[in-house]
Amino acid sequence: MSEVLGGRGRGLVAGLAHAGALDAEAYEKRGRSRRLERGPEGEFSSTAVEAGWAVRAGDLRHSWFASGAGELPLAASWPQPTANPLWLPEPRPPAPWSAPAAFAAPLAGESEARALLDAVTRELARELPGARLGSALFEEGASEWSLVSSRGVAATGAARAATLRLVAERNAHTVTAETWAFEAREMKPLAVARRLVDRLLALEGGARPHGSALLVAAPLAARLVEALSPWLIGREAPARASALAGRGGRLGAPGLRLVDDGALASGLLSSASDGEGIPCRELTLVEDGRFVRPLLAWWEAESPAAASGCVRRASYRDLPRRAATHLYLAGDPRLGVPELVAEAGDGAYLIDAEGTVAVEPASGRFSVAVTGFALESGRAKGGLGRRVLAGTLGGWLGGVRAAARDLTFVAGDGMFGSPTLLVDGLDLGVPGS
């Protein structure tokens, strides 16, 4: 793709530059996807092939943006410029990067997608009698893109992902869970079913923990990382992070490390270059609990070397914007989850969020509906029912006593990750209290 479509982009950019545009850029993308949906109204299957393009051109006084479906036109009636300036980056040497092997794998066929849903349905019924799937949505897609500019930027990339969104029900309780992977073949039906079972059993209980220690499972902790992300992005991040910091100016507990890595080999958004052709790389934003740098787009950085490679395009129809790629809290490779469970003693093991994390932008105070299990001497003794976890983002980071090695990512405006955490200083209450 990149050579053929990149050639069209080069021709178009050269023509725009000849016509007087100081800066010009052509972006092309194409992809394919499969979708299988089950619900009360039956089963529906579809496939799609999509191609699209976007063009920007202008100078420091005005510019225009256009996009459309299909093949990039070599000539068109472009829109009238607006007062928005345009300034494109200079090319930079690419960073070492290898596309994950899964990028080349074919998409799952309809029969494979159906077999996956059937297997999860069977495992769910076997693991928890009376539980059933209310609905299921499987999607898998792959895409590739090319970017060229009048500044000499020439970048290509590819991506693929499979998503499984399930709604499970039992005894008037309903849970929704999502699973992500490079391809459908990586999804394990038994593991998917057991996650649903744990959530349902936890909601059905009414146990109360005797201790204050909280074990926050990786998927829930990853949602807290997502909630924290606005405090780490952009020029205003140092001041915002400082407002969250505790004693001694620490944003988090000693040893705590937060990283963003657009080139993460195991990440679903892994790429050699970002949406404007800047090389992606690993950046440590918080080291040993102290804020060390923000995530910056190239146009915010003081020098080209300081650019984070964090500009993303949601689709060919959207302008590029800065965003987290794979933002995660790093764990201890020597520490397993069972060790943290034992250390939690008579506390609570919170396994997942049962809603979005609500955050007050001014104070960083958050709350989120959760569920999990009460612990007794490090063993699960019963579901907690629906609870509310609350505190401040700074208090959460400062209260991390230990982080395991089970790094897990969830999808949002980027991918957000964390291992299971042992945390002090957060409040666990009941809804409405």
N, C-alpha and C positions, 0 to 999 in steps of 0.2 A: 504493500500500500504506500509506504512512505516515499518511495522513489517516484512513483507515478503521480500521486497527488502532490507531493512536495514540488515536483516540476511545474505543475500548474500554478501553485502558489508563488513560486519564484517569478514566473512570467507575469503574473498579475501585479505583484509588488514592484517589479521593475517598471511596469507601465504606469503605475500610480506615482512612483518617484519621478519618472520622466515628465509627468503632467504637473509636477510642482509640489507634491506632498513631501514635507521634510521627513516624516516618519510614516511607514506603512507596514501592515502586518496581515498575513493571511493564515487562518487556522482551519484545518479540515479534520473531520472525524467521521468514522463509520463504525457500525457495530451490528451485532445480531443478538437476539434474546429468545428465551422460551419461558412460557408462563403456564402453570397448571394450578387451578383454583378449585377447591371443594367447599361446599357449604350446604345449607338447608335446601337450596334450589337446584342442587346437582353439581356436576363437574364440568369445568370449562377449560379448554386448552387452546393456546395460541402461540404463534411464533412471529417474530418481526425482524425486519432488516431495515436499518436506518442509516442515512448519510446526511451530513450537514456541514455547513461552513460558516465562518465569521470573518469579517474584514474590518480593520480599523485604519484610519489615515488622518493625518493632520499635522499640526505643529504646536508651538507653545501658546498660540492664541486661540485656536479653534480646531475642532476635529469632528469626525462622524464615525458611526458604527452601524454596520449592517450584518444581517445573518439570514440564512435560509436553508431549507431542506434540499437535498439532492447534491449534484456535483457543483463544485466551485465554478462560478462563471468567470470567464476571462474578460468580459466587458459587461457592464450593467449601468442602469440609471441609479447612481449612488445618491444617498440622501444629502440634504443640505447640511453644511457644518453647523455645529452649535458652539457656544462660548467655552466649552470644556477643553482645556489644553490636553495635548498628547505628547508623551515623552517615553520612548521605548528603550529598553536596556541594550547595552553593548554585549556581544557574544563573550562567553566565558568558557574555558576548557571544561569539558564534561568530567564528572567524577566517575571513578570505576563503579560499574554496576552491571549486574547480570539479571535478565528477566527471569522470574520464577518459572520452573519447568511447567507448572500448571497452565501458564499462558497459552501454550501450544495445544493443550488437550481439547478435544471436541466437546461441544455442549452435550448435556445429557439428552437422550431421546425421550419422546413422550412416554414410552414404556418404562424407562428407567426412573423418570420422575414419578410415575404412578406407583412403581414398586417401592420407592422411598416412602411415600405417604402411607401405603398399605403396611409397610413394616413398622413405622412409628405407631400406627393405629393398633396393631397387634401387640406390640411391646407395652403400650400404655395400658391396655386392658389386662395384660398378664401381670404387670407390676402393681396395679391398683384396681381391683375389681370395682366396677361401677363408674370408673372414669371413662370419658369418651372425648373425641375431638369434635368440637362444635364447628370449626372451620379450619381450613389449611390453605396456605398460599405458598407455592414454590416458584421462584424466579431465578434464572441463571442467564448471564449475559457476558459478552466479550466485546471489546472495542479497541480501536487503534487510532492514533491521531498524528498529525504533522503540523509544524509551525515554522513559518519563515518570515523574516522581516527585512526591511531595507537597511537595517543596521548590521546585517550579516548573521543574525541568529538563525540557526537551522536545527530544529529539535524534533524528535519523534518519540512516541511512547505507545504503550499498550496497557490494557487492564482487563480483568475479568473477576467475577464474583458470583456466588450462589447464595441465595437467601431463603430461609424457611421460616415462615411466620405461622404460628399455631395458636389456636384458642382451645383450651381444654376445660372440661366442666365435670364437677361431681358435687352432689349434696348442696346445690344452690351456690356453689363457689365457682368462680371463673378466673382463669389466669391466661395471660398472653405472653408468649415467649418467642424470641427470634434467635436464629442460629445463622452464623455467617461462615463462609469458607471460600477458598479459591474455586472449588468445583464441587458438584453434588456428591461425587464419589468419596469425598472426605467426611461427609456427614454420617455419623453412626446412630442408627435408629434407637438402640438401647440407651445410649447416653442422652439423646434428645428426650426420650420418654421419661427417664429418671429425673431429669430436671423439672419436667412438668409435674411428676408425682410429688417431688419434694415440696414444690410450691403449693400444691393442693393440700397436702397433709399439714403443712405449716399454717395455712389459713383456717383449717378446721379446728385447730386447737385453741386453748385459752390458758396455757401455762404462764407462769410468771418467774422470771429469773431472780435468783437470790443475790447474785453478785453484780457489780457494776461494769466489769470488763466486757467489752463488745468485740466480737469477731465479725468483721465485715467481709463477706465473700467477694471474690474478684469481680463478678458482674456488677454488684452494687457499688463497690469502690470505684470502678471505672466510670459509673455515672457521676460520681462526685468529682472525678478528674474532669469530666465534660463540663460540669457546672463551674469549675475553677478556671477553665480555659480563657474566658475574656480578660482575666486579671494578668495573663501572661503574654498577650498579643498586642503589638503596636508600640509606638513611642510613649504612650501614656502608661504602659505596663509598669515601669519601675515605681511610679508614684502610687498606682493602684495596689501593687504588691506590698509596698511599704505600709499602706493603711491596714493590711491584713496581718502584718508581722507582729510577733509578740516581744517578749523581753529580749534585749540584746539585738534586736533587729532581725531575729530569725523568722523566716516564713514558715518553716517546718521543723520537725524534730531532728536532732543530730543524726546524720547518716542518710536522711531522706534525699532522694534524687528524682527530679522530673526531667524528662527528655522528650524532644520532638524529632522524629526521623522520617523524612519523606522517602528515603531510599531503603527503609527497613525491609530486609529480604522476605520476611514472613508476613508483611503487611499487605492488606488488600488494596491500598492506594500506592504501593511501591512504584517508584519511577526514577529514572535518571535525571529528569528535568521537571520543573514545575510548569504551570500554565503560561509562563512567559519565557520559557527557555532557560531559566536560571537553574544550575545544578542543585539537586536535592542533597541533603546531608544530615548527619546526626548532630544535634545541638543540645547541650545540657543547659537547661533554663534555671534549675534549682539544684545546687550542689551542697551536700552536707547540711541541708535545711536552710541554706541562704540563697536568696535570689541573686543570680549572676548575670543574666541577660534576658531580654525579651525576644519573642519571635517577630522578625521584621521582614516586610516585603523589601524588594531591592530599592524601591524609590524612597524608603524610610531610612535606609542604612547610611551611615556616614561614609562608607567606602564599599566598593563592589565586593570585597572579601568578607564583609560583615553581613551580606544578604543571606537570609535563611533558606531560600528556595521554597517558600511557603505560599505561593500564589496559585490559586486553584480556579478552574472553570467548572461550574456545576453542569453545564452542557454547552454545546456550540452556540446556543441562543443567549448565553449570559456573558457579561463582561468578566474578565478575571478579577479576583479579589483575594486578599490575604485570608488564610484560614489555617487551623491546625491540620496536620496530616496524620501522623501516628503519635499522638501525645500520650505519654504513659509515665506512671510512677514505677520506678525500677525496684525489683525485689532482691532478696538474698538467695543466690543459687544454692546455698547450703541448707536452707530452711524449708521444710515441708509443711503442708497444711495440718497434718495430724499433731505436729509439735505445738502449733499455735492453739489448736483445739484443747489440748491438754493444759496449756498455760492459761487459757481463759477460765478454767475452773468452773465456778457456778454462775457464770455470766450468760450471755446470749450469743447465738450464732445467727447473724442476719444474712439471709441467702440471696435476696434480690429486691429490687425496687418494684413497687406495685403502682407506680405512677411516675410523673416527671419530678425532677428536683426543682423546687421553687426557691429562688434566691432573691434577696433584697440587694439591689446593686450598690446602694450606699454603704451598707454595713457588712455585706458578705454573709449575713445570717441566712441559713437554709433550712428547709424541712422537706421530707419526702416520706411517702407511705411505704412501709417495708413489711416483710414477714420473715420468719425464721423459727428457730427452736431454742427453748431454754436448755441450758447445760447444767449438769450436776456432776461434779468431779470430772469434767472433761467429756461427758457423754450426753448425747441428746436425750431429753426426758419428755418432750412434748412440744407441739406447735404453739407459737405465740399468738396466733390469729393476726389480725391487721394491727400494726403499730405505726407510730410516727417517729422517725429519727430526726433530731433537730440539733442545731448548734451553729457555729460559724465556720466558714471555710478555713480561717486561720487556726481556730481551735482544733478542727479535725486534723490538719497537717501537723500541728504541734503535739497532738496526742497520739501519733503513730508510734507504738512501742516496738513493733516488728512487722516485717513484710515478707511473705513467703515467696516461692519461686514459680507459682502457677499463673504467670502473666496471661490475662484474658482481655480481649478487646470487644468493645461494643461500638455500634455505628451511630453517628449523629451527624453534625456538620464537620465531618472528619471521622477518624477512628480514635477512640479513647480507651486507654488500657490501665490495668492495675492488677497486682496479685492480691491474694487474701491478706487482710491487715488486722492486726490486734491493736485496738484503739481505746484510749481513755478520754474522758472529758466531753462526751456527747450525751444527749438526753434521749431516752427511749420511753415514749409515752403512748397512751391510747388515743385514738381519734376523738377530737372534741374536748379533750381535757385541758 
